Amino acid sequence: VIEELVRELLKQPDVLLQFLPQLSVGQQRMAYVFGRAVALFANDALQFEEPIKSAFGAASAEQRNFALLAGYYSGLSERHPDAVEAFKREAVVSSVFAPALPAVCGSIGITGADVRLVCEGLSAKSVPPFSVSHWAYGAVLSKLAAGVVAPLFDLMLGMDERAYSVALDLIGMYVHGQPQRLEELRPQLKLAVRNVGLRPNRRGSQMDAHHFKEMIGWLLAKGWDDPDARSVALTLAKHIAEKPDSDAVEMVQPLLPTMLSKFAPIVWP
């Protein structure tokens, strides 16, 4: 239905342009399909790039909806991939478009170059950590090798409390249904444990805590003979002993039975 509407509106481009501002704000369920259809069905898809960008930029930062922009570039990638890559490079240094960069990349298919670009934006503080949470859904990272995504996990686990929580969600979803991938992410698991104090006391979703319990529980289950497991158990025990009132203690509590049963000499000296 939306695609048919867009085909009709493309016959009257001036009318179509009038829809762009309202599709760029708030919750718009069909904005993604609308933007993608514009890019796929317009005779000259590039003529709508600047109007769509302008509509996005004109919206207040609090009201911007990434869907129209992401849908448009998803469609455009099938016709003008060079234009999409040019937008990505523009976006990463733009205070307006950088927050939308992960959503745009995710809508097209994330590449190793995209991961490096988003890491660049995170380091430069143009890409906010919350925007990378788009990569926790739809298995958009699953096709990438662990070595490609590990630098992103490393960076976010060491930034701030928001980035730390997003990183746990990203890793948890990356290994979902494929626990064997955790073997390649042992350095990231140890980093998550070392920086567990970054985890804020969150209301609402506790998925990051769930992922922490599952992933660190997997490592602790290896038992005393695994040096990484011993290291993690000792680090967690020290954190609880030194900062018993830390908000992160609630993350560690579900792991205490395993820690006490398998690592008692170092957890309970």
Salt bridges, closest charged atoms under 4 A:
GLU8 OE2 - LYS11 NZ 3.13
GLU50 OE2 - LYS53 NZ 3.31
GLU78 OE2 - ARG36 NH2 2.51
GLU85 OE2 - LYS88 NZ 3.05
GLU90 OE1 - LYS53 NZ 2.83
ASP114 OD1 - LYS88 NZ 2.85
GLU183 OE1 - ARG186 NE 2.89
GLU183 OE2 - LYS222 NZ 3.53
ASP208 OD1 - ARG199 NH2 2.84
ASP208 OD2 - ARG202 NH1 3.04
GLU214 OE2 - LYS213 NZ 2.89
ASP226 OD2 - ARG186 NH2 2.91
ASP228 OD2 - ARG186 NH1 2.96
ASP228 OD1 - LYS190 NZ 3.02
GLU250 OE2 - ARG199 NH1 2.95
